[in-house]
Amino acid sequence: MRVTWITEDDAPAVVEYGMTSGQYPFSATGTTTSYSYLALYRSGNIHDAVVGPLKPSTTYYYRCSSDPSREFSFRTPPASLPFTFVVVGDLGQTGWTKSTLQHIAAADYDMLLLPGDLSYADFLQPRWDSYGRLVEPLASARPWMVTEGNHEIERIPLLEPRAFKAYNARWRVPYDAGDSPSGSNLYYSFDVAGGMVHVVMLGSYAGFEAGTAQHEWLRGDLARIDRGRTPFVVALVHAPWYNSNKAHQGEGDDMRDAMEALLRAARVDAVFAGHVHAYERFTRVYGGMEDQCGPVYVTIGDGGNREGLADEYIDPQPKTSVFREASFGHGRLQVVNATHALWTWHRNDDDQPVVADQVWITSLASNPDCNNRAGAGAQ
């Protein structure tokens, strides 16, 4: 587990941890960095350290930089199924965000997946700090796995020419770990539940065309998956590849054209996107048409951002679009066993999360029609 924290003053990049509150027999030393932005802002000291090896399904208590005033705890994910993901995009830091976070915390889960647009700092760097404080109660207790959105770019020609400066400094992902290192903080993959689920985090704002580093990495990453050992594969991306909302129409099309065949050939089970500030679920799709061997596509960019909801849809509703609604909320994917996962979307309804959409997803690895050469799609 990688622990990241920020201090205003110089402090050691050390995490002390153990399985009993107040007792820290283990420690890990990491690194410290910082960054400046527009010569007007300088971050605090950004520390990160990787702790472990750790036992699965175990609560660890820890403190950062030997600070005796604050003890945190996190629970490691299980090493087998069932496994529960929370999926939420375009989170921001509004009253709607607070409501979404409260609803997420109200029910147990193992890991949070965020398909881009985290803080909505939009060049105002102190917003990254306030966002960190907002999500700390949840992000300090469960793994948060993120990928970038357009609001993370923060590039200003001539003045700040390096894109993703704050995001890369603050949200270090395990792109160099495992059997399939990507070499970029903007896209990566990992396994959970003892390899039963493979998660691919794609980068909408890194090169994705054939021949690019991301495309070649994705091809190799998917080719390494043994679906006999890994029954579920899911992917996250920021700009949706399928979208019947009037907002951000066509913005994911080029990436879809470049990568969709790779995902279908690998029998990816579901693709979760953000960007559009609403909820929408498509049936299994490939090439714009219903396809029993294509992924289920879900847009979940409804976490609570300050830009509000995207409430205008294209009519008539496409046949491939099963459910759509412009409301804030979050989703949960519970991978129950090697053949079935339950997807549930919870709408923010006053003080309570309300189940508004729910569907069982059957692993494509268990579908014999998708396991032959003809059913596997383009290679």
N, C-alpha and C positions, 0 to 999 in steps of 0.2 A: 504494500500500500504506500502510495506517495502522499506525504503530508506537506502542504504548502501553507505558509503563514507570513505575515508582514509585521515588522516592528519599525517604530519611528527611529529608535536609536540603534546603535551597534549592539548586536547580540549574537551568541553562538548559534550556528545552524544545527542544533541538536534536538532530537526528539527522544524523550525518555518514556518508556511504556512498560506495561505489565497487565496481568489479568485480574488484579485486585486494585480497587480504588485506593489511591494514595501510596501505592507501592510500585516502583518503576525499576525492576532489576535489569531491564534491557535498554539499550540506547542505540541510536543511529545518527551519524554525522553526515550532513549533506552540504549544499553549496548556498552561496548568497549572491544575489545580483540586484541591480536596480536599473532604472532607465529615466531619461528626461524626455520631455515633450514640449516642443515650441519654446524652449529656453525659459518657460514660465512655470513649469511643473517638474518636480522631481519626486519619483516614487519613494516610498519607504524602502527598507531593506527587505527584499523578497527572498525568503528562505524556502528550500525544499529538501526533504530527506526521504529516502525509501526505507521503510521499516519492514522487518521480516527476517527469516521466514515466519509465517503466521499460520495458526490453525484455522480451518474453516468454521463457519458458524460460531464464532467466538467473539465475545466483547472484550476489547482492549481499552484500558484507560491510559491516557497519555498527557504529557505537557510539553510545551514548545519553549525552546531557549531557556530551560530550567526555571521558568516563571512559576513560582509557588502559588500565585493568586488565581490561576485558571487551570482547571483540569477538564479535559475533553474525553469523550469515549466514542469509539466506532465499533460496529459489528462487521466482521468479515463475511463475505458471501458464502453460501453453502457450496460444497464440492459435488453436489448432485441435484437432480430435480426433485421437487418443484423449485422454480426460480421466478421471482417477481420483479419486473422492471417497472419503474415509473417513466413515462415518456412525456416531456413537455418542452415546447419551443417558444422562442420570442418572449422571454420571461419578463425582462425589464425590472422596474422597481417602483411600482405604483400601489395604490390601495387594492387594485385587482390582483397584483402580484402577491401581496400579503395574504389575500384570501386564498389564492391558489396554493401557496406554500402551507397554509394552515390545513387545507384539505389534504394535501399530500402527506403531511405529518400525522394526520388522524388515523391512517391505516398503515400497517407494516409493509415494508418492501425491502428488497435486497440491493438495488442499484438504480440510480437515476440516469437516464439518457437525455441529452439536450441537443437537438439538431440546429444549433446556431441562434445568434442574437441573444446575448446574455444580458449585459448591463445597460445597453442603450446609452453608453457614455457619450458617443457621438462627438469626439474630440475633447470633451470636458473631462479631464482625467480624474478629478476628485469623485466623479460618479462611479468609477471603478472601485474606489475605496468604500463608498456607501453601499454599493452592490455586494461587496464582500462581506460587510457587516450584516446585510440583510439575509443573505443565504447561509451564513456561518452556522446557525443552529442545525440546519439539515446537512450542509455540505461537510461538516466536521464529523458527522455520525454515520454516513453511508458514502460509498464511492459515487462520485459524480463524473460521468464520462461525457465529454462535450465535443462538438465540432464547431467550426466557425460559420458565422453568417455575415451578411453584408455590413451590418453595423459594427463588426469587429475590424473592418479594413482600416479606417482612420488614417488614410493616406492623404497628404496635402502636397501637391507637386512643388518641388524646390524646397519647401520649408520642412516637410516631414515625408521624404520620398519612400521610406520603408513601411510597407503595409503590415498590419497586424502586430505593431510594435508592443502595445500594451497586452493584447491577448496572448501573444507568445511568451511574454515575460511573466504573466500572472497565471496562465492556465497551461501548464506543462503536461502534455499527455504522453502515454508510453509508446511513442512512435518508434523508438529504438529497441523495444523489448520483444520477447517472444520469437517465434519461428519465422515471422514475416515482417521484419522492420521496414518501414516506409521511407525513412530518411527525412520526413517532413512533419512538423507539428500540426499541419493542416489536414492530414488524413492518416488513418492507421486502423488496425483491427486488433481484436483480442477474443479470447475464449472465456466462458464462464461455465459453472456447473460441471466441472471436470471435463470440459470439452464437449458437452452436450449442445451448447449454443455458441455459434460464432457470430460476432458482431463486427460489422464493417462500417467505419465512420468515414464518409467521403467528404471531399472538399469542393464545394460549389465554386469557390473563388481561387482555386489553384488550377493549373492547366489540366484539362481532362481529355483532350482529343487523342486519337490514336497516335502513338509514338511519344506522348508526353510521359514524364516520370510517373504521374499518378495512374495513368492508363496501364502502363506496363506493370506497375506494382499491383494494381487490382487484378489483372489477368493472372499473375503469379500467385497472389493470395488466394483467389478462388480455386485455382487449380490444386492447391495443397489440401483442400478440405476433403476429408473422407466422410461421405454422408452416411456410411455405415456406423461411424463413431459419433458423428455430429448431425443429429437429425434436424436441427433447426438452424437456419442462417437468416439473419436480419441485417438490413442496411439503413443508415441514416444519411440524409443529405439536407442542405438548407432549402434551396429553391426547388419546389415540387416538380416532378416530371409529368404529373397529371393533375389538372386543376380546372374546375368549372366555375371558380370565382372570377369576377371581373378584375380583381386585383392581381398584379404581377403576371398577367397572361403571357405565356410563351417564354418566360425567363429561364425555365429549366429545360427547354426543348433541345438546345444544342448538346447539353450534357447527356440527356436521355438518348439522343441519336448516337452519341459516341459510346455509351456504356450499357445501354439496355440489353443488348444481345448477350453481353458477358454475364449479367445477372440472371437472365433466363436460362442460359446454358448451365449455370451453376445451381439452378433450382432454388434461388433465393426466395424465402417464404414471404417476407414483408419488407416494405420500404417506408420509412417514416420521414416526413419533411416538415419544415416550418415555413417561414417567410410570409405566407398568407395568414392574416390574423383571423382565422376562423377554423372550424373543424370540417373535414370531409373524409369519407372513406369510400374507396373504389373497390370493386370486385377484383379478382385476379385479371391482370391486363398485360398484354404485350402488343406492341405496334398499334396502339390505339384501340384495340379490340379485345373483347373478353377472351381469355385464354386460360384454361384450367391449369396450365403449367407455368404461368407467369406469377409474379408477386402480387400480394394485396398491397395497395398503395393507400397511405393515410397521411393527410395534412393535419398537423397538430400545432400550428403556430399561434395558439390562443392562450398563452400563459399569463398575459396581463400587461403587455407593453403600453407605453404612454401614447402611442399613435392611435389607439382604439381599434375597433373591430372592422373587418372588411365584410360588409353586410349586403353586397350586391352580387348576385349570381347570374350566370348565363342561363337563359331559358330557351328551349325546354332543357330540363336536366338530362345530361347524357345517360344512356342506358347503363354505362359502366360505373356511374356515380350512384352508390347505394344509399348514402346518408350524408347530408350536409347541413350545417347550422352555424350561424355566426354568434357564438357565445364563448366566453372565457371558460377555461377548464383544464383538465389534464387527462392523460390516458394511463392505463395499466395493462401490461402484457404479462400474464401468468403462464409460463411454460410448465404445464402440468406433468407431462410425461413425454416419451419419445415420439408420440404421434399427434398430440393435441396441445394447443395453447389457447387461452381465453383472452381476447382483447376487449377492454371495456373503456368507454369514454365517459368521464364524469364532468358534467356541466356545473359551473359555479352558480348556485341558486341561493341567493341571500347568504345565510351562514352555513349552508349544508351543500356538500357535493351530491349531485343527483345523477344516477346512471341513466344516460340518455341514448347510448348506443352500445351494443354488445354483440360479439360474434365469435364463434369457435373457428380457429384456423388449424387446418390439418397439415402436417408436415408434407412437403412435396416429396421428400425422400421416402415416404410411406405410400406414395401413389404410384402403382405400377405403370400407369399410362405415361408418367413423366420420367421413367427410368430407362426407356429404350432410346435408341439413337434418334428415331423420328420425333419422339416427344421431348427430346432435350433441347431442341432449338438450335440456333446458330452457335458455332464453335469459334 
